[in-house]
Amino acid sequence: MNKNSHDRNHDSNNADHENNQRNHESNHQDHDHADHHAHMVADFRRRFWISLVLGIPIVLLSPMIQQFMGVSGQWDFTGDAYIQFGFSTIVFFYGGWPFLTGLVDELTKKNPGMMTLIGLAIIVAYTYSSAVVFGLAGKVFFWELATLIIIMLLGHWMEMRSVMGASGALEELVKLMPSTALRITKDGETEEVKVSQLEKGDKVAVKPGEKIPTDGVIADGRTSIDESMVTGESRQVEKTTGDEVIGGSINGDSAIAVEIQKTGDDTYLSQVVDMVKKAQESKSKAQNTADRAAFWLTIIALAAGGTTLGAWLLAGREFVFSLERMVTVMVITCPHALGLAVPLVVAVSTAMAAKKGLLIRDRTAFEKAKNLDVVVFDKTGTLTQGQFGVSDILNFGSLSEEEILTLAAGLESRSEHAIAKGIVAAAKDRNVDIPDPENFEAIPGKGARADVAGKKIKVVSPGFLKEHDLAVEKSHQNKLDQLAHEGKTLVYLLVDDQIKAALALEDMIRESAKKAISGLQEMGLKVMMLTGDSAAVAKTVADQLNLDDYMAEILPDEKSDQIKKIRQENKRVAMVGDGVNDAPALAEADVGIAIGAGTDVAMEAADIVLVHSDPRDVTAVIKLSRATYRKMVQNLWWAAGYNAIAIPLAAGVLYPFYQFLLPPAAGAVVMSLSTVIVAVNAKLLST
């Protein structure tokens, strides 16, 4: 081996090693992230159980509890106060440690919040009770300290489990990918390799029922693919040679060979995971509102606590009573549920959207979707399929439509032209048998000729007829002119040089487009279309779909100007396009929605990506946005609104009249209950 070859191989090996290292580091980071959450849940669970075990004797040794149970003085023994102090010290430092460190962290950042409230409450309770044990006159309330910490640990534990559960879809997406694949070697044998070792251009064998290891195209074989776990599409999708397949989807009943197209971070599933992760981490306007509310609630809690302490002292009550009221106020006002209200809904809605094939890339734009006034669709590839289909067949002779399609599709089955594919597709849709042509020959720029079923067949353009002085009978001309005026493409079928039929082709409207338009209009939105096609074509599509308005002959660089004009009318606009030449318009709109499929789903200009390429999903986006907002409002009201009643009760406003006092433990119960309700309410999100 010469030196240059050795260097090239060495560089290649280094590059492979670096790529594997990057993939390993990325996987390691994701693994560490998941491990960290699992560790936090386990840590709170462990602290809760240990504090609960120690809390039982603390509660039973409390004079107040003994009095309540009617055993006052019967369970007393020498040193019981010191045992209570010892157990309480462990609970304070071990069970209360997350709240103490949280207090320091919040004060260091000059952003007092939930942890500040809990931390101050347990510090005051522990310090005062310890002083009483060692000689200060007063009453100990270690049992309130213990129950407060235990209940708050339980609340944190349940919340973290809820958050992890809401983010579970992300973990499930990661689990979809198989770890190994059967790579096909040059001699046709197979070898089992790690998926991380696959490179673009490799071919892998996928047996029936196996997961496709990564994105690619079918190199050999025909099968059905179950993509439901990846895209949400419930029915199996038929695939054949040349069709794209998505990593993580499940092969059906036939073995296939797949040529690898994308690996690692470039794959569809990796892009989905990245989008979901970014959306879950991004802060929305509602979340910022919740954070500000939590900060002000903290200020209110500290002020209310101090006022409560001062008011009871001025009223002549003992310090321990006044202190207990202050602690209870600070506990009940803790904005724990408020801090959870929005993030949980965000996590649940993002996971729901991902399962439905709605990939949210910008949370703020997603929230804007609830207030939209206008939805503007691009035509080609969005409302239409982006490919020719036969819309009309005009018979000039004695042939039936089936015979016309048989002859035309037989000829065109050898052509790769878009019109030819449309004619062949129309024949297949009608289950017409397509005969093999003989002596096929293309007529450059004009059509093609061949022998089909023993006849000389041509499918040609109007230009070919004009060039050869061939004309259609005048009785058919009006219909032909009408089809041309509608922007349809006309081709003619010649049998033995006689004009026998005309076929009109157009960009076929998606079956789901009409339902999408009517659904949006029923929601009170104005629906428009933006296209570079002629006014005739645009009008035909607009009439078929019953659009409110359309704009035709708009160049790609002019589309964003049209969106800007609509916005200047104080209308909130969503633009729906294919994300390529529509990118400026997608960026200009209040909400940019990209129609994408398979591995082309990551479109940088869009705020939301529709995996299924189904216009009806625009309706689903708006419905989910509205439902998400409703849940956020419900949670924010519940998390903060109950304080209007709870704070006065905790301060003891009913005590002079009804001798009612809300104990600190009851305050903790109410706080934790509000947290649980917020978590459950978020889980109940539906459209």
Solvent accessible surface area in square Angstrom, and as a share of the most:
residue,aa,sasa,rsa
1,M,173,0.77
2,N,101,0.52
3,K,151,0.64
4,N,99,0.51
5,S,27,0.17
6,H,103,0.46
7,D,55,0.29
8,R,153,0.56
9,N,70,0.36
10,H,95,0.42
11,D,86,0.45
12,S,57,0.37
13,N,95,0.49
14,N,64,0.33
15,A,48,0.37
16,D,53,0.27
17,H,119,0.53
18,E,95,0.43
19,N,65,0.33
20,N,68,0.35
21,Q,76,0.34
22,R,139,0.51
23,N,42,0.22
24,H,112,0.50
25,E,80,0.36
26,S,39,0.25
27,N,93,0.48
28,H,94,0.42
29,Q,120,0.53
30,D,57,0.30
31,H,109,0.48
32,D,63,0.33
33,H,91,0.41
34,A,29,0.23
35,D,66,0.34
36,H,103,0.46
37,H,57,0.26
38,A,51,0.39
39,H,110,0.49
40,M,62,0.28
41,V,13,0.08
42,A,25,0.19
43,D,22,0.11
44,F,9,0.04
45,R,98,0.36
46,R,110,0.40
47,R,34,0.13
48,F,15,0.06
49,W,127,0.44
50,I,70,0.36
51,S,1,0.00
52,L,57,0.28
53,V,97,0.56
54,L,30,0.15
55,G,2,0.02
56,I,99,0.50
57,P,38,0.24
58,I,0,0.00
59,V,36,0.20
60,L,69,0.34
61,L,25,0.12
62,S,1,0.01
63,P,81,0.51
64,M,79,0.35
65,I,27,0.14
66,Q,4,0.02
67,Q,134,0.59
68,F,177,0.74
69,M,93,0.42
70,G,57,0.55
71,V,26,0.15
72,S,74,0.48
73,G,47,0.45
74,Q,131,0.58
75,W,98,0.34
76,D,87,0.45
77,F,98,0.41
78,T,138,0.80
79,G,27,0.26
80,D,29,0.15
81,A,40,0.31
82,Y,125,0.47
83,I,73,0.37
84,Q,6,0.03
85,F,48,0.20
86,G,29,0.28
87,F,64,0.26
88,S,0,0.00
89,T,34,0.20
90,I,84,0.43
91,V,1,0.01
92,F,12,0.05
93,F,101,0.42
94,Y,67,0.25
95,G,0,0.00
96,G,0,0.00
97,W,124,0.44
98,P,19,0.12
99,F,0,0.00
100,L,22,0.11
101,T,56,0.33
102,G,12,0.12
103,L,17,0.08
104,V,91,0.52
105,D,68,0.35
106,E,30,0.13
107,L,88,0.44
108,T,101,0.59
109,K,137,0.58
110,K,175,0.74
111,N,86,0.44
112,P,20,0.13
113,G,9,0.09
114,M,41,0.18
115,M,31,0.14
116,T,3,0.01
117,L,0,0.00
118,I,1,0.01
119,G,0,0.00
120,L,54,0.27
121,A,0,0.00
122,I,0,0.00
123,I,62,0.32
124,V,40,0.23
125,A,2,0.01
126,Y,28,0.11
127,T,82,0.47
128,Y,21,0.08
129,S,0,0.00
130,S,16,0.11
131,A,40,0.31
132,V,22,0.13
133,V,22,0.13
134,F,129,0.54
135,G,68,0.65
136,L,93,0.46
137,A,94,0.73
138,G,43,0.42
139,K,117,0.50
140,V,26,0.15
141,F,3,0.01
142,F,0,0.00
143,W,29,0.10
144,E,3,0.02
145,L,1,0.01
146,A,0,0.00
147,T,25,0.15
148,L,1,0.01
149,I,0,0.00
150,I,15,0.08
151,I,31,0.16
152,M,1,0.01
153,L,0,0.00
154,L,60,0.30
155,G,2,0.02
156,H,12,0.05
157,W,29,0.10
158,M,77,0.34
159,E,12,0.05
160,M,37,0.17
161,R,143,0.52
162,S,22,0.14
163,V,47,0.27
164,M,69,0.31
165,G,43,0.41
166,A,6,0.05
167,S,27,0.17
168,G,21,0.20
169,A,13,0.10
170,L,16,0.08
171,E,66,0.30
172,E,98,0.44
173,L,18,0.09
174,V,77,0.44
175,K,135,0.57
176,L,7,0.03
177,M,55,0.25
178,P,33,0.20
179,S,87,0.56
180,T,58,0.34
181,A,9,0.07
182,L,41,0.20
183,R,57,0.21
184,I,50,0.25
185,T,42,0.24
186,K,216,0.91
187,D,113,0.59
188,G,52,0.50
189,E,109,0.49
190,T,70,0.41
191,E,69,0.31
192,E,123,0.55
193,V,16,0.09
194,K,129,0.55
195,V,25,0.15
196,S,58,0.38
197,Q,91,0.40
198,L,6,0.03
199,E,91,0.41
200,K,150,0.63
201,G,41,0.40
202,D,32,0.17
203,K,89,0.38
204,V,0,0.00
205,A,26,0.20
206,V,2,0.01
207,K,105,0.44
208,P,70,0.44
209,G,54,0.52
210,E,66,0.29
211,K,68,0.29
212,I,0,0.00
213,P,4,0.03
214,T,2,0.01
215,D,1,0.00
216,G,3,0.03
217,V,36,0.21
218,I,1,0.01
219,A,31,0.24
220,D,96,0.50
221,G,25,0.24
222,R,155,0.57
223,T,5,0.03
224,S,12,0.08
225,I,0,0.00
226,D,35,0.18
227,E,15,0.07
228,S,42,0.27
229,M,101,0.45
230,V,9,0.05
231,T,7,0.04
232,G,33,0.32
233,E,51,0.23
234,S,101,0.65
235,R,166,0.61
236,Q,91,0.41
237,V,38,0.22
238,E,117,0.52
239,K,31,0.13
240,T,48,0.28
241,T,79,0.46
242,G,52,0.50
243,D,50,0.26
244,E,87,0.39
245,V,0,0.00
246,I,8,0.04
247,G,0,0.00
248,G,0,0.00
249,S,1,0.00
250,I,44,0.22
251,N,3,0.01
252,G,14,0.13
253,D,116,0.60
254,S,39,0.25
255,A,67,0.52
256,I,8,0.04
257,A,17,0.13
258,V,0,0.00
259,E,53,0.24
260,I,0,0.00
261,Q,60,0.26
262,K,65,0.27
263,T,44,0.26
264,G,33,0.32
265,D,102,0.53
266,D,87,0.45
267,T,7,0.04
268,Y,2,0.01
269,L,4,0.02
270,S,36,0.23
271,Q,35,0.16
272,V,3,0.02
273,V,18,0.10
274,D,61,0.31
275,M,10,0.05
276,V,3,0.02
277,K,48,0.21
278,K,119,0.50
279,A,0,0.00
280,Q,39,0.17
281,E,113,0.51
282,S,38,0.25
283,K,117,0.49
284,S,1,0.01
285,K,125,0.53
286,A,16,0.12
287,Q,25,0.11
288,N,59,0.30
289,T,61,0.36
290,A,1,0.01
291,D,60,0.31
292,R,141,0.51
293,A,39,0.30
294,A,16,0.13
295,F,66,0.27
296,W,151,0.53
297,L,16,0.08
298,T,0,0.00
299,I,64,0.33
300,I,88,0.45
301,A,0,0.00
302,L,61,0.30
303,A,59,0.46
304,A,21,0.16
305,G,0,0.00
306,G,41,0.39
307,T,93,0.54
308,T,9,0.05
309,L,37,0.18
310,G,28,0.27
311,A,55,0.43
312,W,30,0.10
313,L,73,0.36
314,L,164,0.82
315,A,70,0.54
316,G,64,0.61
317,R,71,0.26
318,E,79,0.35
319,F,94,0.39
320,V,12,0.07
321,F,20,0.08
322,S,0,0.00
323,L,5,0.03
324,E,27,0.12
325,R,1,0.00
326,M,21,0.09
327,V,2,0.01
328,T,0,0.00
329,V,0,0.00
330,M,9,0.04
331,V,0,0.00
332,I,0,0.00
333,T,0,0.00
334,C,0,0.00
335,P,3,0.02
336,H,10,0.04
337,A,0,0.00
338,L,2,0.01
339,G,39,0.37
340,L,17,0.08
341,A,0,0.00
342,V,0,0.00
343,P,45,0.28
344,L,0,0.00
345,V,0,0.00
346,V,2,0.01
347,A,8,0.06
348,V,13,0.08
349,S,0,0.00
350,T,2,0.01
351,A,10,0.08
352,M,40,0.18
353,A,1,0.01
354,A,12,0.09
355,K,139,0.59
356,K,79,0.33
357,G,1,0.01
358,L,2,0.01
359,L,3,0.01
360,I,5,0.03
361,R,64,0.23
362,D,55,0.29
363,R,2,0.01
364,T,40,0.23
365,A,7,0.05
366,F,2,0.01
367,E,20,0.09
368,K,79,0.33
369,A,0,0.00
370,K,37,0.16
371,N,61,0.31
372,L,10,0.05
373,D,42,0.22
374,V,3,0.02
375,V,0,0.00
376,V,0,0.00
377,F,0,0.00
378,D,8,0.04
379,K,2,0.01
380,T,67,0.39
381,G,19,0.18
382,T,0,0.00
383,L,0,0.00
384,T,0,0.00
385,Q,74,0.33
386,G,43,0.41
387,Q,114,0.51
388,F,65,0.27
389,G,9,0.09
390,V,16,0.09
391,S,39,0.25
392,D,36,0.19
393,I,21,0.11
394,L,28,0.14
395,N,58,0.30
396,F,35,0.15
397,G,40,0.39
398,S,110,0.71
399,L,25,0.13
400,S,55,0.35
401,E,80,0.36
402,E,111,0.50
403,E,81,0.36
404,I,0,0.00
405,L,0,0.00
406,T,32,0.18
407,L,10,0.05
408,A,0,0.00
409,A,0,0.00
410,G,0,0.00
411,L,0,0.00
412,E,12,0.05
413,S,51,0.33
414,R,135,0.49
415,S,26,0.17
416,E,142,0.64
417,H,108,0.48
418,A,53,0.41
419,I,29,0.15
420,A,1,0.01
421,K,112,0.48
422,G,2,0.02
423,I,0,0.00
424,V,23,0.13
425,A,44,0.34
426,A,12,0.09
427,A,0,0.00
428,K,129,0.55
429,D,118,0.61
430,R,118,0.43
431,N,138,0.71
432,V,13,0.08
433,D,123,0.64
434,I,51,0.26
435,P,39,0.25
436,D,117,0.60
437,P,4,0.02
438,E,113,0.51
439,N,117,0.60
440,F,62,0.26
441,E,91,0.41
442,A,62,0.48
443,I,21,0.10
444,P,120,0.75
445,G,81,0.78
446,K,61,0.26
447,G,32,0.31
448,A,5,0.04
449,R,81,0.30
450,A,7,0.05
451,D,35,0.18
452,V,0,0.00
453,A,74,0.57
454,G,82,0.79
455,K,81,0.35
456,K,131,0.56
457,I,1,0.01
458,K,28,0.12
459,V,3,0.02
460,V,1,0.01
461,S,29,0.19
462,P,67,0.42
463,G,34,0.32
464,F,9,0.04
465,L,11,0.05
466,K,169,0.72
467,E,111,0.50
468,H,92,0.41
469,D,134,0.70
470,L,58,0.29
471,A,89,0.69
472,V,21,0.12
473,E,119,0.53
474,K,183,0.78
475,S,90,0.58
476,H,49,0.22
477,Q,72,0.32
478,N,121,0.62
479,K,76,0.32
480,L,4,0.02
481,D,76,0.39
482,Q,93,0.41
483,L,3,0.01
484,A,55,0.42
485,H,138,0.62
486,E,43,0.19
487,G,31,0.30
488,K,26,0.11
489,T,47,0.27
490,L,20,0.10
491,V,10,0.06
492,Y,13,0.05
493,L,0,0.00
494,L,1,0.01
495,V,12,0.07
496,D,80,0.42
497,D,81,0.42
498,Q,109,0.49
499,I,30,0.15
500,K,58,0.25
501,A,0,0.00
502,A,1,0.00
503,L,0,0.00
504,A,1,0.01
505,L,0,0.00
506,E,30,0.14
507,D,32,0.16
508,M,58,0.26
509,I,33,0.17
510,R,50,0.18
511,E,162,0.73
512,S,14,0.09
513,A,0,0.00
514,K,115,0.49
515,K,131,0.56
516,A,1,0.01
517,I,1,0.00
518,S,49,0.31
519,G,17,0.17
520,L,0,0.00
521,Q,50,0.22
522,E,147,0.66
523,M,40,0.18
524,G,68,0.66
525,L,8,0.04
526,K,91,0.38
527,V,0,0.00
528,M,14,0.06
529,M,0,0.00
530,L,0,0.00
531,T,3,0.02
532,G,48,0.46
533,D,51,0.27
534,S,49,0.32
535,A,50,0.39
536,A,28,0.22
537,V,31,0.18
538,A,0,0.00
539,K,104,0.44
540,T,20,0.11
541,V,8,0.05
542,A,6,0.05
543,D,91,0.47
544,Q,74,0.33
545,L,4,0.02
546,N,102,0.52
547,L,21,0.11
548,D,74,0.38
549,D,62,0.32
550,Y,70,0.27
551,M,33,0.15
552,A,23,0.17
553,E,107,0.48
554,I,21,0.10
555,L,106,0.53
556,P,62,0.39
557,D,104,0.54
558,E,66,0.30
559,K,8,0.03
560,S,21,0.13
561,D,66,0.34
562,Q,32,0.14
563,I,0,0.00
564,K,89,0.38
565,K,114,0.48
566,I,14,0.07
567,R,92,0.34
568,Q,130,0.58
569,E,112,0.50
570,N,139,0.71
571,K,86,0.36
572,R,117,0.43
573,V,0,0.00
574,A,0,0.00
575,M,0,0.00
576,V,0,0.00
577,G,0,0.00
578,D,42,0.22
579,G,13,0.13
580,V,116,0.67
581,N,73,0.37
582,D,0,0.00
583,A,29,0.23
584,P,63,0.40
585,A,0,0.00
586,L,1,0.01
587,A,74,0.57
588,E,42,0.19
589,A,8,0.07
590,D,21,0.11
591,V,0,0.00
592,G,0,0.00
593,I,0,0.00
594,A,0,0.00
595,I,9,0.05
596,G,3,0.03
597,A,52,0.41
598,G,16,0.15
599,T,15,0.09
600,D,86,0.44
601,V,0,0.00
602,A,39,0.30
603,M,25,0.11
604,E,140,0.63
605,A,28,0.22
606,A,3,0.02
607,D,27,0.14
608,I,0,0.00
609,V,0,0.00
610,L,0,0.00
611,V,4,0.03
612,H,57,0.25
613,S,17,0.11
614,D,25,0.13
615,P,0,0.00
616,R,104,0.38
617,D,19,0.10
618,V,0,0.00
619,T,15,0.09
620,A,29,0.23
621,V,1,0.01
622,I,0,0.00
623,K,94,0.40
624,L,1,0.00
625,S,2,0.01
626,R,72,0.26
627,A,3,0.03
628,T,2,0.01
629,Y,100,0.38
630,R,129,0.47
631,K,27,0.11
632,M,1,0.00
633,V,50,0.29
634,Q,85,0.38
635,N,1,0.00
636,L,37,0.18
637,W,183,0.64
638,W,103,0.36
639,A,1,0.01
640,A,36,0.28
641,G,29,0.27
642,Y,28,0.11
643,N,7,0.04
644,A,82,0.63
645,I,125,0.63
646,A,8,0.06
647,I,30,0.15
648,P,49,0.31
649,L,46,0.23
650,A,0,0.00
651,A,19,0.14
652,G,1,0.01
653,V,76,0.44
654,L,59,0.29
655,Y,41,0.16
656,P,84,0.53
657,F,153,0.64
658,Y,160,0.61
659,Q,120,0.53
660,F,83,0.35
661,L,45,0.22
662,L,20,0.10
663,P,54,0.34
664,P,1,0.01
665,A,15,0.11
666,A,30,0.23
667,G,0,0.00
668,A,0,0.00
669,V,78,0.45
670,V,52,0.30
671,M,1,0.00
672,S,14,0.09
673,L,96,0.48
674,S,1,0.01
675,T,1,0.01
676,V,41,0.23
677,I,62,0.32
678,V,0,0.00
679,A,8,0.06
680,V,78,0.45
681,N,28,0.14
682,A,0,0.00
683,K,100,0.43
684,L,115,0.57
685,L,10,0.05
686,S,75,0.49
687,T,82,0.48
